[in-house]
Amino acid sequence: MSKKAEFASKIGLIAATVGSAIGLGNVWRFPAEAQANGGAAFLIVYVACVLILGIPVMVSEFALGRAGGSDALGAFKQLHAKKGWWVIGGLAIMASYLILSFYMVVAGWTIEYLWDSVTGALYDISNSVSERSAFTDKMVALTQSTWKPLLGTYGVIALNFVILVIGVQKGIERMSNILMPVLFIILLIFTVVAFSLPEAAKGMEFFLKPDFSKLDSAVILNAMGQAFFSLSLGMGILITYGAYFPKSTRLTRTAMTVSLLDMTVAIMMGLIIFPAVTSFGLENEAMRGATLVFVTLPEVFAMMPATQLWSALFFLLLSVAAITSTIAIAEVSVSFMQHRFNLKRTHACTAVLLPIVALSTICSLSQGPWSEFTIFGLTIFDLLDTIATNIMLPVGSIGLCVYMGWFAPKDLLRKQLTNHGSEKSWMCPIVLFIIRYLAPVLILLVLLGNFL
């Protein structure tokens, strides 16, 4: 192996780690979950879950990664974990790889919509019965096509390969330093525009004024699940990136910064989406997943002046989020291939992304020409999503908390949070308590809630 890779600067470290967390989970999943779970009541629980649970678990993943100095599986081996604990790291790598296979497909859709927004093809709806049916038809036509979505998917995979091959500092860190400011600037522009819409106050009220009568166990579990998903916990990303942290990095401060920025993006998306849909009379539309991004929002943009500009900016925002996420998810497996098989980075990237071409092709076709082929009533795309996000991620997160709370080398967490005793950390006992007693139980409830 060559010299251990590290992030070169504090700003680059934060940008790369925030980029790993910010993705489709913030941009489309959060507004959809907020709408379905009571708006402001869901938001309050979500924020509490990020602060109380998300940050301590993130700190634990960072500590494990930096102490192990290896990939998500190798970190356990480097710390001489007793036989069997490496399975937790292996589960995280497998989950991230499955997620990567269908994330590439969705990222390809965003690139296609970005292009169609710039050219105006997305808004060529003169022969349609209504705008909603037009945008629904366009989404169906894209997913049902054989080659059109694949071209976007292959383009994203190629872009991932180029950035990943360049390396941690010159590739991932440099890319994040450029794209993260772009993302926040676009978000800020859209937030200002959303505040100026005619029915903005009504949308704000739904999102910011809590109605606690809507708060029940389902809302709490959904908010908790969203917090873990949006922070990329249990995917091996934070362990992998933790290995790239210099010894001087303060893990608690980094985890807080990353979590707060990630949460800020999710909240800003809510501040954008809800004023927009209420202003154009779409608040009663179901905003689930792809429907929100590829049907509801184009309908909103079609009713705004400078339609193509706002549409192109939004899909640029989505493309940035998708690319930074896919890069981070892919790096989990690239790091594994480098460390476990002593491969050069170019060979590791090839070994990771070449099979992804085949898996993503299958996922893409399963949404269109092969949609009639199902397993347990789910397409391949939906099956991989369910297995990875609803089963593997919660199980892996529970395993990580149990290991770090009870079975990791004595004082590992304290040493990582206090720079081997040279500093004080008020956070250490809090983190230890949460990952030992609170987080495993609550994540287990989320896991059970996915099937009840």
N, C-alpha and C positions, 0 to 999 in steps of 0.2 A: 504493500500500500504506500501511496505517496503521503506527503505531509498532511496532517489532519486539517480538514477544511474548517474555516471559521468565518463568521460574518466580520466585515472589516470595520464597521462603525455602529454606534448606538442607533443612529437614525435608520441605517440600512437594516439592522436587526429588527427594529420595531416595524418598519415598513414591510419586510418580508413575512414576519410572523402575523401581522394584521392581515396582510394579503392572503395568507394561508387560511385564515378563519372567515374572512368576508367572501361570500360567494352566493350561490343561488339560494342558500338557506336564509340569508338576510333579505335578498332582493325580492323574491317572490313567495317563499314559504312563510316568512314572518307576517306580512300583511294578510295573507290568506288565513293563517292560524288566528290572527287577531280578530278578523271579521267573524270567523266561525265560533269564536270563544268569548264573545261579549265585549270586544274592544278594550276599553281602559282597564277593566277588571283583569283581563288576561295580561295586559301590559305591566301592571303592578306586580303580579306574581312572577312574570318573566324577569323583570329587573331584580327582584329579590333573589330569584334562583341564580342569576348570573353572579350577583355579589356574594351570596352566602355559600353557594355550592360550586359555581363555575370557577371562580378564582382559585380556591384551595385545590381543586382537582387539577387545574392548569399548572399551578405551582408544583404539584407532585410530579406531573409529566415532565416539566422542565428539569426538575431535580434529578429524576431518573435518567433522562437523556444526557445531561451534562456529566453526571457521575459515571455513567456507563461509557460515554464517549464513543458510542457505536450506533448501529441501527436499532430499530424498535425491538427486534428479537435479541440481537447481540448485547444490548444493554444489560439484560438479565444475566447472560452468560459472563459478561465482564465483571459483574458484581458477585459472581459465584453463587447465584441463586440456587437453591436446592432443586434437584431434578423435577422438572415439570412446569416451573414458573415461566420458562421461555415460551410456553404455549400462549400465554397472554399476549406477548409481543407478536407471535406468529398470527394470532387471530386478528390483531390490529392491521397487520400487513395484508392479510387476505381480504379483510373488510374494505380497506382503502382501495385495493386493486379492483374489487367488484364495483365499488362506487365509481372509480375512474372510468370503467368501461361504458357506463351509461351517462356520466357527466360529459364525456367527450361528445356524445350525440347531442345533448342539449346545448353544449357550447357551439356545436356546429349550426344548430338552429338559430342561435343568436347572431352568428356571423351572417347567415343568409338574410335574416330580418334587417340587420344593419345595412347590408348592400341594397336590399329592396327599399329601405327608407331613403337612402341617399339618391337612388335613381328615380324614386317615386312609384315604382311598380307595386309597392304594398298598398297604395291608395288609389289604384286604378280599379274602381268599383262601380263604374257607370252602368253595367248591365246586371247588377245584383238587386235582389228584392229589398234588402236593407243593409245597413252598415254591419250590424252584428252577424247576419248570415254571410256577408261577404268575407269578413275576417275569419269566421269559423271555417268557411269553405277554403280559404287560403291556407289555414293551418292544417286542415285535413289533407289538402292537395300536397303540401310539403311532406307530411309524415307518410302519406300513402305512396309517394314517389319512390322509385328505387335508387336512382343515382343522385338526385339533387341534394338530399340531406347528407348523403355519404361524402360528397365533395367538400361540404363544410366541415364534416367530422374529420376527414383526412387532413384538411388544412390546419385544423387545431392541433391534431397529433403531430404534424410536421413542425409547427411552431413550438410546441412543447419540446420536441427533440432538440431543436436548435438552441433554445434557452438552457435546457438541462445539460447539454453537452459542454456548453461554454463554462459551466461550473457554478459553485455556490456564490462566490463574490461577484464575478464578472457577468454571470447569467442571472441567477435568482435574485440576488441583492440589487443589482443594477436595474433589472426589470421592475422590481418593486418600488425602487426609488423614483422611477418615472411614472408608473401606472397608478400608484396609490394617491399622489396629489391630484392626478387627473380625475380619479374617481370621486374624491371629496369635493373638488371644484364643481363637477357636474351635479352632484347631490345638492350642493348649496344653491346652484342656479335653479334647480327644479323646486327646491323648498321655497325660495322666494316667489317663483311663479305660482306655486300652489297656494300660498298665502293670499295672493292677489285675485284668486278666482271668486266668482260671485257667491257661492255657497260654502266657502272655506270654513266658516265658523261652525256650520252644521257637522262637517266632517271632523273638525277638531274636537267638537263636543263628544262624538262617539269614541274617538281615540284617546281623549285625555280626561273626560269626566266619568269616573267609575260608577257603574251600577252594580253594587255588590250582590244584588239579588240573582245576578247571572253567574255568580261564583259558586262552583261546585267541585267535586273531586275530579271530574273529567277535565275541567278547565285548568286546575292545578297541575295535573299530570301532563297535559298537553303543553303548558307553559314550561314545565321542567324539561320535557323532551326537547322543546325548541331551543332552550338555553344550551343544553349539551350539544345539540346538533350544530347550532350556529357557531359555537366556539371550537368546533372540530375536535371535541374530546373523544378519546377512544379510537381514533383513526391512526395513531402512530405518528402523526404529523408533528405534534408538539414534542414528542420524545426525540424524533429525528432532528428537528430544528434545535432542540435543547443541546444536542451534541455539538452544534456549531456555535454555541454561545461561548465567548471568552470567559475566563475565570472571574474577571472583574464585573461581569453582568450581575445586577441585582435581580434575582428571580422574582421576588415579591412585587417589586415596582414594575417590572416588565409585564408580569401577568395582569396586574391591575390596569396598566396602560392599554395593553392589547384588548382586554375584556371590555373596558370602557369605550374604546374606539369601535370595537365590533358592535357593541350595544348601541352606540350612537348611530351607526349606519342603519341598523334595523329600525330604530325609532324615527330617523329621518325618512326612511321609506314609508313608514306609516303616515308621517306628516305630509308626504307627497301624494300618496295613493288616496287616502280617505277624503281630503278636500276635492280632489279631482273627480272621483266617482260620484260624490254627492252633488257637485256643481253641475254635472251633466246627466243627473237622474239615473245613475247606474248603481246606486247603493244597495239595491235589492238583488243585484246579479251575484251569482255564486262566483267567488274569486279563487277557485281552486287551481293550484299549480300552473300548468301551461295556459289555461284559460285566461288567467289574470294577465299574464305577460303578452301572450300572442293574440288575444282576442279583445279583452276589455280595454287595455291601455291603447292599442291602436285606434279603437273606437273613440276614446277620449281625445287622442291627438288629432283625429279627423275633424273634431268639432272646435279645435283651437286654431288661431291664426298661426302662420308659419309652421304648418303641420309637419312637413318633411324635416325641418330643423329640430323640433322637439323630439320627433320620432328617432331621428338619427342619433341625437345626443343620448336618449334613453338606451337605445340598443348598443351604443358605444359603452355606456356605463355597465350594462349587463355583460358585454363581451369582456371588459376589463375584469369584472368580478369572476367570470367563468375561467378566464385564462390564469389569473393568479391562483385560483383554487385548484385547477387541474395540475399546474406546475407543482404545487405543494403536495398534492396527493400522490403524484407520480414519483416525487423525490423520496417518499417512504420506501418504495420498492427499489429505486435506483441505489439508495444507500445500502439496502439489504444485499443487493447483488454485488456491490463493490466490496462490502465487508465479508460476506459469507463465502464468496467465490473468488476473491482477490482479483476482480476484473478492473480493467481500465474504465474510466468513466464513459467513454464512447461505447465500449462494448456493453457496459451495464445498461446504458440508456437504450441501446438497440434490443437487448434481451427483455427489457420491460415493455417497450412500446410496440415492438413487432407483434406480439400476441394481442395487444390491445386493439390493433387494427382489425384483427379477426373478430374479437369479442364485441367491439363497438359496431362492426358491420352487422353482426347478428342482432344486437340490441336495436339498431336503427331499422332493420328489416322487420323486426318483431312488432314495431309500431305501425307498420304499413302492410307490405305485401304478405308478410308471414303472421299477421295479427290473429288469424284464426287458429294458429298453433298455440295452445296454452298448456300450462302445468298448474294443477290445482286452481284452474280458472284464471290464471295470471299469464300475461305475455312474458317472454324472457326478460324484457326490460323491467317490468314491474316485479317480477320474481326476484331478480338480483337486488333491486331497490329494497324490497321487503326483507330479504335475508340479511343484507348488510346493515341497513339502518335500524330495523326493528328488533333484530336478534343479536347480531355479532357486535355492534357498537355498545349496546347496554351491557352485554356479558363481559366484553373486554374492559369496560370502565369499572365494573364491579371488581373484576380480578385485579386491576391495577390498584384500586383503593385498598383492597385487602392486603396485597403484597406490600405496598408502601406504608400502610398503617401498622402492620403486624410482623412482617417477615423480612423486610429489607434490612441490610446491615445496620447495626446499632448506630445511631447518631447520623445516618446518611442525610436525612432531611435537614437536621440542625446544621450540619456542616455546609450543605449547599446553600442554605438560607443566610448563613452568617459568615460566609467566606472562610470556612474552617475555623470558626471561633474568633476571628479578628473583629467581628462586628456583632451588634445585638439585633435580634429579630423578635419583635412582639408577635409576629404572625405565626411563628413556628408551632407553639402549642395549640393555636386555633386551627391551623391546617391539620395537625395530627388528630385532633378531636373529630373534626368533620370527616376526614377520610377513613377514620376507624369506625365511627358509630353512625354518622348521619347519612353521608353520601351513598354507601352501599345499599342501605335500606330503601332510600328514596329512588335510586336508580332501578332497584328491583321492582318497585311499584310501577315505574314507567314501563319496564319490560313486560310485566303482567298486564298492564293497561293496554298495551298494543294488541292483546289477543282477547280482551274482554269486551 
